[in-house]
Amino acid sequence: MPQAIGDPEELERFAYSLQQFIDSLNDAVGNLNGAFASLGDTWQDEKRARFEEDYNALVQQLQHFNENASEQVPYLAALASRLRDYLQS
């Protein structure tokens, strides 16, 4: 007999929380990108160059996470729906 393990509501709550986090992260990164770009020529030294390298690497990692997490949200919603249908049958 097939067995389903999981709580559709918990999956939906997590998907919602994940989407909220993604949105907040995108807003925060966008704001920080704008602030960093507006520095313009104000901060020009070796520390800025090192910081900019680290910052760009972090933004790239966050972008990768964002892409991966954004794929999980609809997957989790679909999984919750299938699980709910199964549990109600």
Biopython code that builds the backbone (N, CA, C, O; Angstrom):
import numpy as np
from Bio.PDB.StructureBuilder import StructureBuilder

atoms = [
    (1, "MET", "N", (0.846, -1.184, 0.000)),
    (1, "MET", "CA", (0.000, 0.000, 0.000)),
    (1, "MET", "C", (0.889, 1.244, 0.000)),
    (1, "MET", "O", (1.777, 1.358, 0.845)),
    (2, "PRO", "N", (0.668, 2.178, -0.930)),
    (2, "PRO", "CA", (1.470, 3.405, -0.958)),
    (2, "PRO", "C", (1.277, 4.207, 0.324)),
    (2, "PRO", "O", (0.210, 4.203, 0.938)),
    (3, "GLN", "N", (2.335, 4.884, 0.695)),
    (3, "GLN", "CA", (2.284, 5.665, 1.926)),
    (3, "GLN", "C", (2.804, 7.068, 1.642)),
    (3, "GLN", "O", (3.820, 7.238, 0.967)),
    (4, "ALA", "N", (2.115, 8.055, 2.153)),
    (4, "ALA", "CA", (2.544, 9.449, 2.006)),
    (4, "ALA", "C", (2.987, 9.959, 3.365)),
    (4, "ALA", "O", (2.299, 9.787, 4.371)),
    (5, "ILE", "N", (4.135, 10.582, 3.370)),
    (5, "ILE", "CA", (4.648, 11.167, 4.602)),
    (5, "ILE", "C", (4.819, 12.648, 4.356)),
    (5, "ILE", "O", (5.583, 13.057, 3.482)),
    (6, "GLY", "N", (4.117, 13.443, 5.118)),
    (6, "GLY", "CA", (4.235, 14.886, 4.969)),
    (6, "GLY", "C", (2.945, 15.582, 5.331)),
    (6, "GLY", "O", (1.878, 14.971, 5.393)),
    (7, "ASP", "N", (3.064, 16.842, 5.564)),
    (7, "ASP", "CA", (1.921, 17.677, 5.910)),
    (7, "ASP", "C", (1.808, 18.764, 4.849)),
    (7, "ASP", "O", (2.670, 19.640, 4.774)),
    (8, "PRO", "N", (0.762, 18.725, 4.029)),
    (8, "PRO", "CA", (0.643, 19.710, 2.954)),
    (8, "PRO", "C", (0.643, 21.152, 3.466)),
    (8, "PRO", "O", (1.207, 22.038, 2.824)),
    (9, "GLU", "N", (0.018, 21.386, 4.606)),
    (9, "GLU", "CA", (-0.019, 22.747, 5.145)),
    (9, "GLU", "C", (1.371, 23.219, 5.560)),
    (9, "GLU", "O", (1.722, 24.386, 5.386)),
    (10, "GLU", "N", (2.149, 22.302, 6.108)),
    (10, "GLU", "CA", (3.518, 22.658, 6.494)),
    (10, "GLU", "C", (4.360, 22.975, 5.254)),
    (10, "GLU", "O", (5.155, 23.915, 5.262)),
    (11, "LEU", "N", (4.183, 22.196, 4.205)),
    (11, "LEU", "CA", (4.892, 22.466, 2.952)),
    (11, "LEU", "C", (4.498, 23.827, 2.389)),
    (11, "LEU", "O", (5.352, 24.585, 1.929)),
    (12, "GLU", "N", (3.207, 24.134, 2.428)),
    (12, "GLU", "CA", (2.739, 25.431, 1.929)),
    (12, "GLU", "C", (3.264, 26.587, 2.777)),
    (12, "GLU", "O", (3.644, 27.629, 2.243)),
    (13, "ARG", "N", (3.284, 26.404, 4.097)),
    (13, "ARG", "CA", (3.822, 27.458, 4.978)),
    (13, "ARG", "C", (5.290, 27.712, 4.677)),
    (13, "ARG", "O", (5.737, 28.857, 4.617)),
    (14, "PHE", "N", (6.039, 26.619, 4.489)),
    (14, "PHE", "CA", (7.460, 26.800, 4.191)),
    (14, "PHE", "C", (7.649, 27.474, 2.837)),
    (14, "PHE", "O", (8.494, 28.359, 2.699)),
    (15, "ALA", "N", (6.875, 27.065, 1.839)),
    (15, "ALA", "CA", (6.976, 27.686, 0.511)),
    (15, "ALA", "C", (6.677, 29.179, 0.605)),
    (15, "ALA", "O", (7.355, 29.991, -0.024)),
    (16, "TYR", "N", (5.669, 29.538, 1.384)),
    (16, "TYR", "CA", (5.322, 30.950, 1.572)),
    (16, "TYR", "C", (6.464, 31.693, 2.268)),
    (16, "TYR", "O", (6.844, 32.786, 1.849)),
    (17, "SER", "N", (7.004, 31.099, 3.324)),
    (17, "SER", "CA", (8.121, 31.723, 4.048)),
    (17, "SER", "C", (9.342, 31.868, 3.154)),
    (17, "SER", "O", (10.034, 32.885, 3.193)),
    (18, "LEU", "N", (9.599, 30.852, 2.352)),
    (18, "LEU", "CA", (10.738, 30.903, 1.439)),
    (18, "LEU", "C", (10.551, 32.021, 0.421)),
    (18, "LEU", "O", (11.498, 32.748, 0.122)),
    (19, "GLN", "N", (9.345, 32.168, -0.114)),
    (19, "GLN", "CA", (9.086, 33.239, -1.077)),
    (19, "GLN", "C", (9.241, 34.608, -0.427)),
    (19, "GLN", "O", (9.780, 35.528, -1.042)),
    (20, "GLN", "N", (8.778, 34.750, 0.802)),
    (20, "GLN", "CA", (8.955, 36.019, 1.517)),
    (20, "GLN", "C", (10.438, 36.321, 1.711)),
    (20, "GLN", "O", (10.870, 37.461, 1.544)),
    (21, "PHE", "N", (11.218, 35.296, 2.063)),
    (21, "PHE", "CA", (12.650, 35.486, 2.251)),
    (21, "PHE", "C", (13.313, 35.894, 0.944)),
    (21, "PHE", "O", (14.142, 36.804, 0.924)),
    (22, "ILE", "N", (12.956, 35.233, -0.139)),
    (22, "ILE", "CA", (13.515, 35.562, -1.455)),
    (22, "ILE", "C", (13.211, 37.021, -1.794)),
    (22, "ILE", "O", (14.091, 37.759, -2.235)),
    (23, "ASP", "N", (11.964, 37.428, -1.586)),
    (23, "ASP", "CA", (11.576, 38.811, -1.884)),
    (23, "ASP", "C", (12.354, 39.801, -1.022)),
    (23, "ASP", "O", (12.835, 40.818, -1.521)),
    (24, "SER", "N", (12.477, 39.504, 0.271)),
    (24, "SER", "CA", (13.223, 40.380, 1.181)),
    (24, "SER", "C", (14.692, 40.447, 0.798)),
    (24, "SER", "O", (15.303, 41.515, 0.814)),
    (25, "LEU", "N", (15.248, 39.298, 0.455)),
    (25, "LEU", "CA", (16.649, 39.240, 0.061)),
    (25, "LEU", "C", (16.884, 40.056, -1.204)),
    (25, "LEU", "O", (17.858, 40.804, -1.293)),
    (26, "ASN", "N", (15.998, 39.913, -2.174)),
    (26, "ASN", "CA", (16.132, 40.684, -3.412)),
    (26, "ASN", "C", (16.045, 42.182, -3.145)),
    (26, "ASN", "O", (16.809, 42.962, -3.714)),
    (27, "ASP", "N", (15.118, 42.582, -2.282)),
    (27, "ASP", "CA", (15.002, 44.000, -1.927)),
    (27, "ASP", "C", (16.273, 44.498, -1.249)),
    (27, "ASP", "O", (16.790, 45.563, -1.587)),
    (28, "ALA", "N", (16.771, 43.719, -0.290)),
    (28, "ALA", "CA", (17.963, 44.128, 0.452)),
    (28, "ALA", "C", (19.184, 44.212, -0.461)),
    (28, "ALA", "O", (19.959, 45.164, -0.376)),
    (29, "VAL", "N", (19.355, 43.225, -1.327)),
    (29, "VAL", "CA", (20.496, 43.240, -2.249)),
    (29, "VAL", "C", (20.373, 44.418, -3.213)),
    (29, "VAL", "O", (21.362, 45.090, -3.506)),
    (30, "GLY", "N", (19.176, 44.664, -3.696)),
    (30, "GLY", "CA", (18.966, 45.805, -4.585)),
    (30, "GLY", "C", (19.295, 47.124, -3.906)),
    (30, "GLY", "O", (19.941, 47.989, -4.496)),
    (31, "ASN", "N", (18.849, 47.277, -2.662)),
    (31, "ASN", "CA", (19.153, 48.499, -1.909)),
    (31, "ASN", "C", (20.649, 48.653, -1.678)),
    (31, "ASN", "O", (21.200, 49.743, -1.834)),
    (32, "LEU", "N", (21.304, 47.554, -1.306)),
    (32, "LEU", "CA", (22.740, 47.623, -1.052)),
    (32, "LEU", "C", (23.512, 47.879, -2.337)),
    (32, "LEU", "O", (24.488, 48.629, -2.335)),
    (33, "ASN", "N", (23.086, 47.264, -3.432)),
    (33, "ASN", "CA", (23.729, 47.536, -4.726)),
    (33, "ASN", "C", (23.635, 49.014, -5.068)),
    (33, "ASN", "O", (24.608, 49.619, -5.518)),
    (34, "GLY", "N", (22.465, 49.589, -4.855)),
    (34, "GLY", "CA", (22.286, 51.008, -5.131)),
    (34, "GLY", "C", (23.162, 51.878, -4.255)),
    (34, "GLY", "O", (23.768, 52.838, -4.731)),
    (35, "ALA", "N", (23.229, 51.544, -2.973)),
    (35, "ALA", "CA", (24.055, 52.323, -2.049)),
    (35, "ALA", "C", (25.532, 52.203, -2.411)),
    (35, "ALA", "O", (26.272, 53.186, -2.369)),
    (36, "PHE", "N", (25.954, 50.993, -2.766)),
    (36, "PHE", "CA", (27.362, 50.790, -3.114)),
    (36, "PHE", "C", (27.698, 51.527, -4.405)),
    (36, "PHE", "O", (28.755, 52.146, -4.519)),
    (37, "ALA", "N", (26.799, 51.455, -5.365)),
    (37, "ALA", "CA", (27.031, 52.144, -6.639)),
    (37, "ALA", "C", (27.049, 53.657, -6.455)),
    (37, "ALA", "O", (27.792, 54.358, -7.143)),
    (38, "SER", "N", (26.239, 54.162, -5.535)),
    (38, "SER", "CA", (26.185, 55.616, -5.342)),
    (38, "SER", "C", (27.433, 56.163, -4.661)),
    (38, "SER", "O", (27.663, 57.372, -4.640)),
    (39, "LEU", "N", (28.234, 55.259, -4.105)),
    (39, "LEU", "CA", (29.506, 55.721, -3.545)),
    (39, "LEU", "C", (30.366, 56.357, -4.630)),
    (39, "LEU", "O", (31.132, 57.290, -4.389)),
    (40, "GLY", "N", (30.207, 55.810, -5.843)),
    (40, "GLY", "CA", (30.956, 56.352, -6.970)),
    (40, "GLY", "C", (32.436, 56.439, -6.683)),
    (40, "GLY", "O", (33.083, 55.440, -6.369)),
    (41, "ASP", "N", (32.955, 57.623, -6.791)),
    (41, "ASP", "CA", (34.392, 57.839, -6.589)),
    (41, "ASP", "C", (34.729, 58.213, -5.154)),
    (41, "ASP", "O", (35.881, 58.528, -4.857)),
    (42, "THR", "N", (33.753, 58.184, -4.262)),
    (42, "THR", "CA", (33.979, 58.590, -2.876)),
    (42, "THR", "C", (34.959, 57.670, -2.164)),
    (42, "THR", "O", (35.785, 58.128, -1.375)),
    (43, "TRP", "N", (34.869, 56.382, -2.438)),
    (43, "TRP", "CA", (35.728, 55.410, -1.752)),
    (43, "TRP", "C", (36.562, 54.705, -2.808)),
    (43, "TRP", "O", (36.068, 53.819, -3.504)),
    (44, "GLN", "N", (37.814, 55.092, -2.928)),
    (44, "GLN", "CA", (38.712, 54.507, -3.921)),
    (44, "GLN", "C", (40.046, 54.182, -3.265)),
    (44, "GLN", "O", (40.934, 55.032, -3.204)),
    (45, "ASP", "N", (40.189, 52.965, -2.779)),
    (45, "ASP", "CA", (41.470, 52.509, -2.256)),
    (45, "ASP", "C", (41.527, 50.985, -2.356)),
    (45, "ASP", "O", (40.621, 50.350, -2.897)),
    (46, "GLU", "N", (42.615, 50.409, -1.823)),
    (46, "GLU", "CA", (42.787, 48.955, -1.917)),
    (46, "GLU", "C", (41.701, 48.202, -1.164)),
    (46, "GLU", "O", (41.239, 47.152, -1.610)),
    (47, "LYS", "N", (41.295, 48.746, -0.014)),
    (47, "LYS", "CA", (40.262, 48.062, 0.770)),
    (47, "LYS", "C", (38.944, 48.005, 0.003)),
    (47, "LYS", "O", (38.223, 47.009, 0.069)),
    (48, "ARG", "N", (38.638, 49.062, -0.714)),
    (48, "ARG", "CA", (37.407, 49.041, -1.517)),
    (48, "ARG", "C", (37.509, 47.974, -2.598)),
    (48, "ARG", "O", (36.553, 47.236, -2.838)),
    (49, "ALA", "N", (38.652, 47.890, -3.244)),
    (49, "ALA", "CA", (38.825, 46.897, -4.309)),
    (49, "ALA", "C", (38.650, 45.483, -3.755)),
    (49, "ALA", "O", (37.988, 44.649, -4.373)),
    (50, "ARG", "N", (39.245, 45.217, -2.586)),
    (50, "ARG", "CA", (39.098, 43.894, -1.969)),
    (50, "ARG", "C", (37.642, 43.655, -1.560)),
    (50, "ARG", "O", (37.092, 42.574, -1.771)),
    (51, "PHE", "N", (37.031, 44.687, -0.970)),
    (51, "PHE", "CA", (35.632, 44.564, -0.562)),
    (51, "PHE", "C", (34.738, 44.312, -1.773)),
    (51, "PHE", "O", (33.831, 43.480, -1.724)),
    (52, "GLU", "N", (35.000, 45.028, -2.846)),
    (52, "GLU", "CA", (34.174, 44.882, -4.048)),
    (52, "GLU", "C", (34.262, 43.467, -4.606)),
    (52, "GLU", "O", (33.259, 42.917, -5.060)),
    (53, "GLU", "N", (35.446, 42.874, -4.577)),
    (53, "GLU", "CA", (35.599, 41.487, -5.030)),
    (53, "GLU", "C", (34.769, 40.548, -4.160)),
    (53, "GLU", "O", (34.035, 39.701, -4.667)),
    (54, "ASP", "N", (34.896, 40.710, -2.836)),
    (54, "ASP", "CA", (34.128, 39.869, -1.910)),
    (54, "ASP", "C", (32.629, 40.099, -2.079)),
    (54, "ASP", "O", (31.838, 39.156, -2.077)),
    (55, "TYR", "N", (32.260, 41.347, -2.223)),
    (55, "TYR", "CA", (30.849, 41.706, -2.372)),
    (55, "TYR", "C", (30.269, 41.097, -3.647)),
    (55, "TYR", "O", (29.181, 40.521, -3.627)),
    (56, "ASN", "N", (30.988, 41.224, -4.738)),
    (56, "ASN", "CA", (30.515, 40.659, -6.006)),
    (56, "ASN", "C", (30.395, 39.142, -5.931)),
    (56, "ASN", "O", (29.466, 38.562, -6.493)),
    (57, "ALA", "N", (31.338, 38.494, -5.234)),
    (57, "ALA", "CA", (31.268, 37.042, -5.064)),
    (57, "ALA", "C", (30.036, 36.665, -4.237)),
    (57, "ALA", "O", (29.346, 35.694, -4.546)),
    (58, "LEU", "N", (29.770, 37.438, -3.189)),
    (58, "LEU", "CA", (28.594, 37.174, -2.363)),
    (58, "LEU", "C", (27.311, 37.372, -3.161)),
    (58, "LEU", "O", (26.402, 36.545, -3.086)),
    (59, "VAL", "N", (27.229, 38.444, -3.914)),
    (59, "VAL", "CA", (26.036, 38.707, -4.722)),
    (59, "VAL", "C", (25.816, 37.568, -5.716)),
    (59, "VAL", "O", (24.679, 37.164, -5.959)),
    (60, "GLN", "N", (26.886, 37.057, -6.282)),
    (60, "GLN", "CA", (26.772, 35.935, -7.222)),
    (60, "GLN", "C", (26.239, 34.687, -6.505)),
    (60, "GLN", "O", (25.388, 33.978, -7.042)),
    (61, "GLN", "N", (26.738, 34.424, -5.298)),
    (61, "GLN", "CA", (26.240, 33.280, -4.532)),
    (61, "GLN", "C", (24.768, 33.465, -4.168)),
    (61, "GLN", "O", (23.978, 32.523, -4.243)),
    (62, "LEU", "N", (24.409, 34.678, -3.778)),
    (62, "LEU", "CA", (23.016, 34.954, -3.443)),
    (62, "LEU", "C", (22.117, 34.796, -4.663)),
    (62, "LEU", "O", (20.985, 34.326, -4.549)),
    (63, "GLN", "N", (22.617, 35.184, -5.817)),
    (63, "GLN", "CA", (21.861, 35.032, -7.062)),
    (63, "GLN", "C", (21.629, 33.545, -7.360)),
    (63, "GLN", "O", (20.542, 33.146, -7.779)),
    (64, "HIS", "N", (22.666, 32.742, -7.138)),
    (64, "HIS", "CA", (22.538, 31.297, -7.339)),
    (64, "HIS", "C", (21.494, 30.724, -6.373)),
    (64, "HIS", "O", (20.641, 29.932, -6.774)),
    (65, "PHE", "N", (21.567, 31.127, -5.102)),
    (65, "PHE", "CA", (20.586, 30.674, -4.117)),
    (65, "PHE", "C", (19.181, 31.107, -4.532)),
    (65, "PHE", "O", (18.233, 30.325, -4.460)),
    (66, "ASN", "N", (19.059, 32.348, -4.961)),
    (66, "ASN", "CA", (17.767, 32.892, -5.372)),
    (66, "ASN", "C", (17.163, 32.053, -6.497)),
    (66, "ASN", "O", (15.983, 31.708, -6.452)),
    (67, "GLU", "N", (17.966, 31.728, -7.495)),
    (67, "GLU", "CA", (17.479, 30.924, -8.616)),
    (67, "GLU", "C", (17.019, 29.549, -8.144)),
    (67, "GLU", "O", (15.956, 29.068, -8.538)),
    (68, "ASN", "N", (17.833, 28.922, -7.296)),
    (68, "ASN", "CA", (17.494, 27.594, -6.795)),
    (68, "ASN", "C", (16.249, 27.648, -5.916)),
    (68, "ASN", "O", (15.333, 26.843, -6.082)),
    (69, "ALA", "N", (16.217, 28.589, -4.989)),
    (69, "ALA", "CA", (15.079, 28.695, -4.074)),
    (69, "ALA", "C", (13.800, 29.039, -4.829)),
    (69, "ALA", "O", (12.725, 28.545, -4.487)),
    (70, "SER", "N", (13.909, 29.877, -5.844)),
    (70, "SER", "CA", (12.725, 30.255, -6.629)),
    (70, "SER", "C", (12.131, 29.059, -7.364)),
    (70, "SER", "O", (10.926, 29.024, -7.616)),
    (71, "GLU", "N", (12.952, 28.092, -7.705)),
    (71, "GLU", "CA", (12.453, 26.865, -8.331)),
    (71, "GLU", "C", (11.730, 25.983, -7.313)),
    (71, "GLU", "O", (10.820, 25.235, -7.670)),
    (72, "GLN", "N", (12.137, 26.072, -6.056)),
    (72, "GLN", "CA", (11.558, 25.209, -5.030)),
    (72, "GLN", "C", (10.146, 25.635, -4.634)),
    (72, "GLN", "O", (9.328, 24.792, -4.266)),
    (73, "VAL", "N", (9.852, 26.933, -4.705)),
    (73, "VAL", "CA", (8.543, 27.427, -4.255)),
    (73, "VAL", "C", (7.400, 26.766, -5.031)),
    (73, "VAL", "O", (6.506, 26.199, -4.401)),
    (74, "PRO", "N", (7.387, 26.812, -6.367)),
    (74, "PRO", "CA", (6.279, 26.146, -7.070)),
    (74, "PRO", "C", (6.322, 24.620, -6.917)),
    (74, "PRO", "O", (5.279, 23.967, -6.909)),
    (75, "TYR", "N", (7.517, 24.060, -6.797)),
    (75, "TYR", "CA", (7.628, 22.617, -6.586)),
    (75, "TYR", "C", (6.960, 22.225, -5.269)),
    (75, "TYR", "O", (6.200, 21.259, -5.215)),
    (76, "LEU", "N", (7.251, 22.982, -4.209)),
    (76, "LEU", "CA", (6.663, 22.679, -2.904)),
    (76, "LEU", "C", (5.145, 22.854, -2.923)),
    (76, "LEU", "O", (4.419, 22.072, -2.308)),
    (77, "ALA", "N", (4.669, 23.873, -3.624)),
    (77, "ALA", "CA", (3.221, 24.091, -3.726)),
    (77, "ALA", "C", (2.559, 22.923, -4.456)),
    (77, "ALA", "O", (1.507, 22.444, -4.033)),
    (78, "ALA", "N", (3.164, 22.469, -5.539)),
    (78, "ALA", "CA", (2.615, 21.335, -6.289)),
    (78, "ALA", "C", (2.670, 20.057, -5.455)),
    (78, "ALA", "O", (1.734, 19.257, -5.472)),
    (79, "LEU", "N", (3.761, 19.871, -4.732)),
    (79, "LEU", "CA", (3.898, 18.698, -3.870)),
    (79, "LEU", "C", (2.820, 18.706, -2.791)),
    (79, "LEU", "O", (2.214, 17.673, -2.508)),
    (80, "ALA", "N", (2.584, 19.855, -2.195)),
    (80, "ALA", "CA", (1.547, 19.976, -1.167)),
    (80, "ALA", "C", (0.177, 19.645, -1.752)),
    (80, "ALA", "O", (-0.628, 18.967, -1.114)),
    (81, "SER", "N", (-0.082, 20.121, -2.955)),
    (81, "SER", "CA", (-1.370, 19.859, -3.602)),
    (81, "SER", "C", (-1.552, 18.366, -3.877)),
    (81, "SER", "O", (-2.615, 17.806, -3.609)),
    (82, "ARG", "N", (-0.518, 17.733, -4.407)),
    (82, "ARG", "CA", (-0.601, 16.287, -4.683)),
    (82, "ARG", "C", (-0.765, 15.498, -3.386)),
    (82, "ARG", "O", (-1.532, 14.537, -3.324)),
    (83, "LEU", "N", (-0.041, 15.912, -2.363)),
    (83, "LEU", "CA", (-0.123, 15.222, -1.076)),
    (83, "LEU", "C", (-1.519, 15.391, -0.469)),
    (83, "LEU", "O", (-2.079, 14.441, 0.078)),
    (84, "ARG", "N", (-2.071, 16.582, -0.563)),
    (84, "ARG", "CA", (-3.419, 16.833, -0.046)),
    (84, "ARG", "C", (-4.436, 15.958, -0.795)),
    (84, "ARG", "O", (-5.306, 15.340, -0.181)),
    (85, "ASP", "N", (-4.315, 15.917, -2.114)),
    (85, "ASP", "CA", (-5.225, 15.077, -2.907)),
    (85, "ASP", "C", (-5.113, 13.615, -2.491)),
    (85, "ASP", "O", (-6.123, 12.923, -2.354)),
    (86, "TYR", "N", (-3.896, 13.153, -2.292)),
    (86, "TYR", "CA", (-3.678, 11.760, -1.904)),
    (86, "TYR", "C", (-4.287, 11.482, -0.531)),
    (86, "TYR", "O", (-4.946, 10.462, -0.329)),
    (87, "LEU", "N", (-4.063, 12.393, 0.400)),
    (87, "LEU", "CA", (-4.557, 12.177, 1.761)),
    (87, "LEU", "C", (-6.082, 12.236, 1.833)),
    (87, "LEU", "O", (-6.684, 11.627, 2.718)),
    (88, "GLN", "N", (-6.706, 12.959, 0.913)),
    (88, "GLN", "CA", (-8.166, 13.072, 0.910)),
    (88, "GLN", "C", (-8.837, 11.933, 0.142)),
    (88, "GLN", "O", (-10.058, 11.784, 0.188)),
    (89, "SER", "N", (-8.045, 11.137, -0.557)),
    (89, "SER", "CA", (-8.646, 10.039, -1.335)),
    (89, "SER", "C", (-8.813, 8.781, -0.509)),
    (89, "SER", "O", (-9.301, 7.771, -1.015)),
]
sb = StructureBuilder()
sb.init_structure("model")
sb.init_model(0)
sb.init_chain("A")
sb.init_seg("    ")
for serial, (resi, resn, name, xyz) in enumerate(atoms, 1):
    if name == "N":
        sb.init_residue(resn, " ", resi, " ")
    sb.init_atom(name, np.array(xyz, "f"), 0.0, 1.0, " ", f" {name:<3s}", serial, name[0])
structure = sb.get_structure()
